[in-house]
Amino acid sequence: MQLKIKSIQSALISAIVLLLLDGMSVASNPEGLKSEKESQIEDLLQEEEQKEKQLKELEKRLSNPDKAVRLRAIEELSQIDGEKVKQLWQIVLNDHDKGVKKRAWELYDKLREELERKALHRVILIHIPGDVAKELFARVKLNLILWEIRDSFVIGEGSTYTMDKLKKLGYDVDILYSSISEWQEARRIYEISQEEGRPSELKPPPEGPREPEHSFKIIIFDLTRTKEPTEGYTQWLDRESIRMKNDHYLALEALYPKDSFPELIEDFKQRGFYIVEIFDGTEDFLRNRERYFPE
């Protein structure tokens, strides 16, 4: 009997030792963490895939010949959030039926400010190792323009939607500047202080996108020559990007890939805006500001 008890005790001790060793192995092996991160990525990709299917199905119903179907689809659209939602709103805001169009505008006006705020690009710092960031961004669509890649973090510009996705993946995000125009102004002030040899207590703002294909412009619109937008487009501009405005003119800041410049100009035209002049950055605009915005 005693031998049997000792045998059981010995087996229990061996099992406990094995469990402890297994726990130490997991703690010292980052593969466990990698598996958890991989699971987060797969969950996000699956979520994005499901949302993409949902939006495609909804787009079909928003274009359905049946008015009742379109109205129900509009109500559903008003409950959905995401980067591609505004594209669907462009369809219904120009519906050929006055009743459908009226209902679409009633719902959209309630959401417009929030949608624009979330779509606005901010300058952000992401606490993620540079080498991990490159691999992650190749797999997950984040609508992120990278500015700097460091060993322990990266800096770039992205929307609230981008930040939400990063947080779902377990990465902390700091907002360095609330808008591109805010960063541009901080950069301008810092560069002037450097040129004049004045000491600055401020930390140098990021230099911005290093890629030569990106460009910063200030576009002047003549508000008196604004027309009705083409069907399928809405007449709106990101408020945070407006540099100056009076009864006649509006100055809009735009950071965009150079290759997309023709599309950008065409998009403004389709929205009914009349472009007067385009300046190459802040300094060029300030030299000519008096022509449009006299003191």
C-alpha angles and dihedrals in degrees: 000000000000090000090053092050091048089050091052091047091050091051091050092050091050091050092050091049091051091050091050092049091048091051091050090050092053092046092052095041115078090198088089090058091045090054091052092050091047089053091052091051093049091048091052093047091050091048091050091048092052092048091050090054091047092053093047091051091047091049090058092053092047087059095043115129089229110091093206091055091051092049092052090047091052091054089051091047090056089061096052127086131193146105095278096047093090090062089060092048089058088062097053098036087067098041113152091230112082093212093052092044092050093051091047092054092047091057097037094052088060092052103034098092094047093047092050092047093052093046093051112111118236131188105251140181115216119202097224130116111259095237091049090048093056092052093044096048090051089060104034124055105229106157087231127151108207118220104171133010117201134172095261104020146014131219124211145126125273144145131255087264089058092050092049091054092049091050090051087057090054100255122134116230128200122198108225096177127011093220141007090251091056090052091046091054092048090049092049093051092047094049092049091052090050093049091050092047093240116150114244125206089197121098110247108264116238113277092236131235111352094200111105091217091073122083138182118219138170111218123202118212126194103224093193090064097049114133136195111284121253115262110279094031134092128214105238139121131197104264094209090059095056108109100182138352140183135163091284110030142032127199115208126190116221131184110187144145109277091228090062096052096104090049091048093053092045090050091055090049092051088052089057099254123140115217116212102175142348121216127204099237136310100308093052090049095048091052090057102030095108090068091066106016110034117187 
